[in-house]
Amino acid sequence: MDVLFEQRVIQNTGLAAEAIWQATLEAYVASGRVEGIPLPLVFLVLPMVFHRRTALVLASKTQPGALYKALSDDREITIGLQARMQSMADRTLHALSIGFQSGLLQLDEDHRRHLLPGRKTAPVSHVTEEVKTIFGAAKRVGHALIEMSPIQLAAHLNIRF
């Protein structure tokens, strides 16, 4: 990965929408196709998968418990996460807009505002290692958002909503 990895990736809102979709699909499958990601928790996805160090650590872990394993390997991945969440809120909202308009994402209004995948297969096949790392990390984040409660996430990641 090159030095400008985060800057190049973060400027691509379409890729951000795909990363959120990937996390949502993984959460949906992990929950037994019952629920998706609670809307407030989606703001964790981009700050984690578009941060090179975090994405590399997460993508290399197996599930279940990938987030726990990543944190045990590198406790420093939580440093700056709160600031990244806040600074990337607009990017997340724009990515959600693209996801809803393109049909990648749906909002389950009857079930506490959960995000659900609008489609079951990837819209595009990516070949670059950087994007594969992002999507691998997005899968781990999506799975963690179902495995852990919001309180556990806040405690382990040192964040607040």
ROMAR-241986 format. One record per residue (C-alpha): residue number from 1; x negated, y negated, z negated. Coordinates in nm, 2 decimals. Layout:
N
+-----+--------+--------+--------+
!   n !      u !      v !      w !
+-----+--------+--------+--------+
! NUM !      X !      Y !      Z !
...
+-----+--------+--------+--------+
***
This chain:
161
+-----+--------+--------+--------+
!   n !      u !      v !      w !
+-----+--------+--------+--------+
!   1 !   0.00 !   0.00 !   0.00 !
!   2 !  -0.13 !  -0.34 !   0.08 !
!   3 !  -0.15 !  -0.65 !  -0.15 !
!   4 !   0.16 !  -0.82 !   0.01 !
!   5 !   0.38 !  -0.51 !  -0.05 !
!   6 !   0.62 !  -0.68 !  -0.29 !
!   7 !   0.64 !  -1.01 !  -0.09 !
!   8 !   0.72 !  -0.83 !   0.24 !
!   9 !   0.97 !  -0.59 !   0.10 !
!  10 !   1.15 !  -0.84 !  -0.12 !
!  11 !   1.23 !  -1.06 !   0.17 !
!  12 !   1.43 !  -0.78 !   0.34 !
!  13 !   1.78 !  -0.80 !   0.21 !
!  14 !   1.89 !  -0.51 !   0.44 !
!  15 !   1.63 !  -0.28 !   0.28 !
!  16 !   1.75 !  -0.40 !  -0.06 !
!  17 !   2.11 !  -0.30 !   0.03 !
!  18 !   1.98 !   0.05 !   0.13 !
!  19 !   1.78 !   0.08 !  -0.19 !
!  20 !   2.09 !   0.00 !  -0.40 !
!  21 !   2.29 !   0.25 !  -0.19 !
!  22 !   2.02 !   0.52 !  -0.25 !
!  23 !   2.04 !   0.46 !  -0.63 !
!  24 !   2.42 !   0.46 !  -0.61 !
!  25 !   2.44 !   0.78 !  -0.41 !
!  26 !   2.20 !   0.95 !  -0.65 !
!  27 !   2.40 !   0.84 !  -0.96 !
!  28 !   2.72 !   0.95 !  -0.79 !
!  29 !   2.58 !   1.30 !  -0.72 !
!  30 !   2.42 !   1.33 !  -1.06 !
!  31 !   2.75 !   1.25 !  -1.23 !
!  32 !   2.92 !   1.54 !  -1.05 !
!  33 !   3.08 !   1.30 !  -0.80 !
!  34 !   3.29 !   1.14 !  -1.07 !
!  35 !   3.14 !   0.80 !  -1.12 !
!  36 !   2.88 !   0.56 !  -0.98 !
!  37 !   2.67 !   0.29 !  -1.13 !
!  38 !   2.84 !   0.04 !  -1.36 !
!  39 !   2.82 !  -0.30 !  -1.19 !
!  40 !   2.60 !  -0.48 !  -1.44 !
!  41 !   2.34 !  -0.20 !  -1.43 !
!  42 !   2.28 !  -0.24 !  -1.06 !
!  43 !   2.07 !  -0.55 !  -1.14 !
!  44 !   1.80 !  -0.31 !  -1.26 !
!  45 !   1.75 !  -0.14 !  -0.93 !
!  46 !   1.57 !  -0.40 !  -0.72 !
!  47 !   1.33 !  -0.53 !  -0.99 !
!  48 !   1.22 !  -0.17 !  -1.05 !
!  49 !   1.19 !  -0.04 !  -0.69 !
!  50 !   1.05 !  -0.35 !  -0.54 !
!  51 !   0.77 !  -0.37 !  -0.80 !
!  52 !   0.49 !  -0.16 !  -0.66 !
!  53 !   0.35 !  -0.03 !  -0.98 !
!  54 !   0.69 !   0.08 !  -1.11 !
!  55 !   0.79 !   0.23 !  -0.77 !
!  56 !   0.48 !   0.44 !  -0.75 !
!  57 !   0.51 !   0.57 !  -1.10 !
!  58 !   0.88 !   0.65 !  -1.06 !
!  59 !   0.86 !   0.80 !  -0.72 !
!  60 !   0.60 !   1.05 !  -0.84 !
!  61 !   0.82 !   1.19 !  -1.12 !
!  62 !   1.07 !   1.47 !  -1.10 !
!  63 !   1.43 !   1.46 !  -1.23 !
!  64 !   1.59 !   1.49 !  -1.48 !
!  65 !   1.42 !   1.25 !  -1.71 !
!  66 !   1.21 !   1.07 !  -1.45 !
!  67 !   1.24 !   0.73 !  -1.62 !
!  68 !   1.13 !   0.88 !  -1.96 !
!  69 !   0.84 !   1.05 !  -1.78 !
!  70 !   0.74 !   0.73 !  -1.61 !
!  71 !   0.75 !   0.53 !  -1.93 !
!  72 !   0.54 !   0.79 !  -2.11 !
!  73 !   0.28 !   0.77 !  -1.84 !
!  74 !   0.28 !   0.39 !  -1.81 !
!  75 !   0.44 !   0.18 !  -2.08 !
!  76 !   0.34 !  -0.13 !  -1.91 !
!  77 !   0.59 !  -0.09 !  -1.63 !
!  78 !   0.84 !  -0.27 !  -1.86 !
!  79 !   0.63 !  -0.58 !  -1.87 !
!  80 !   0.80 !  -0.86 !  -1.68 !
!  81 !   1.11 !  -0.65 !  -1.60 !
!  82 !   1.35 !  -0.90 !  -1.77 !
!  83 !   1.20 !  -1.19 !  -1.57 !
!  84 !   1.22 !  -0.99 !  -1.25 !
!  85 !   1.58 !  -0.90 !  -1.32 !
!  86 !   1.67 !  -1.27 !  -1.36 !
!  87 !   1.47 !  -1.39 !  -1.07 !
!  88 !   1.61 !  -1.12 !  -0.84 !
!  89 !   1.97 !  -1.16 !  -0.93 !
!  90 !   2.05 !  -1.36 !  -0.62 !
!  91 !   1.87 !  -1.11 !  -0.40 !
!  92 !   2.08 !  -0.83 !  -0.57 !
!  93 !   2.40 !  -1.02 !  -0.50 !
!  94 !   2.31 !  -1.07 !  -0.13 !
!  95 !   2.22 !  -0.70 !  -0.10 !
!  96 !   2.55 !  -0.61 !  -0.26 !
!  97 !   2.73 !  -0.83 !  -0.01 !
!  98 !   2.55 !  -0.66 !   0.28 !
!  99 !   2.63 !  -0.32 !   0.13 !
! 100 !   3.00 !  -0.40 !   0.09 !
! 101 !   3.03 !  -0.56 !   0.44 !
! 102 !   2.85 !  -0.27 !   0.61 !
! 103 !   3.04 !   0.00 !   0.43 !
! 104 !   2.73 !   0.13 !   0.25 !
! 105 !   2.89 !   0.05 !  -0.09 !
! 106 !   3.23 !   0.05 !  -0.24 !
! 107 !   3.36 !  -0.09 !  -0.57 !
! 108 !   3.58 !   0.14 !  -0.78 !
! 109 !   3.80 !  -0.13 !  -0.93 !
! 110 !   4.01 !   0.13 !  -1.13 !
! 111 !   3.71 !   0.28 !  -1.31 !
! 112 !   3.54 !   0.00 !  -1.50 !
! 113 !   3.39 !  -0.16 !  -1.19 !
! 114 !   3.15 !   0.12 !  -1.08 !
! 115 !   2.96 !   0.11 !  -0.75 !
! 116 !   3.02 !   0.41 !  -0.53 !
! 117 !   2.85 !   0.51 !  -0.21 !
! 118 !   3.05 !   0.43 !   0.10 !
! 119 !   2.87 !   0.69 !   0.30 !
! 120 !   2.69 !   1.01 !   0.22 !
! 121 !   2.41 !   1.00 !   0.47 !
! 122 !   2.13 !   0.74 !   0.52 !
! 123 !   2.21 !   0.48 !   0.78 !
! 124 !   1.85 !   0.47 !   0.91 !
! 125 !   1.56 !   0.71 !   0.90 !
! 126 !   1.25 !   0.53 !   0.77 !
! 127 !   0.90 !   0.65 !   0.83 !
! 128 !   0.66 !   0.42 !   0.64 !
! 129 !   0.52 !   0.54 !   0.31 !
! 130 !   0.61 !   0.21 !   0.14 !
! 131 !   0.98 !   0.25 !   0.22 !
! 132 !   0.97 !   0.62 !   0.12 !
! 133 !   0.82 !   0.52 !  -0.21 !
! 134 !   1.10 !   0.26 !  -0.26 !
! 135 !   1.37 !   0.51 !  -0.19 !
! 136 !   1.21 !   0.78 !  -0.40 !
! 137 !   1.20 !   0.53 !  -0.69 !
! 138 !   1.56 !   0.43 !  -0.62 !
! 139 !   1.67 !   0.79 !  -0.65 !
! 140 !   1.50 !   0.81 !  -0.99 !
! 141 !   1.65 !   0.48 !  -1.11 !
! 142 !   2.00 !   0.59 !  -0.99 !
! 143 !   1.97 !   0.92 !  -1.18 !
! 144 !   1.84 !   0.74 !  -1.49 !
! 145 !   2.14 !   0.50 !  -1.49 !
! 146 !   2.37 !   0.80 !  -1.53 !
! 147 !   2.14 !   0.99 !  -1.77 !
! 148 !   2.10 !   0.70 !  -2.02 !
! 149 !   2.36 !   0.47 !  -2.18 !
! 150 !   2.32 !   0.09 !  -2.13 !
! 151 !   2.20 !   0.07 !  -2.49 !
! 152 !   1.93 !   0.33 !  -2.43 !
! 153 !   1.82 !   0.15 !  -2.11 !
! 154 !   1.80 !  -0.18 !  -2.29 !
! 155 !   1.60 !  -0.04 !  -2.57 !
! 156 !   1.35 !   0.16 !  -2.35 !
! 157 !   1.31 !  -0.10 !  -2.09 !
! 158 !   1.30 !  -0.40 !  -2.33 !
! 159 !   1.58 !  -0.58 !  -2.14 !
! 160 !   1.90 !  -0.75 !  -2.22 !
! 161 !   2.21 !  -0.82 !  -2.02 !
+-----+--------+--------+--------+
***
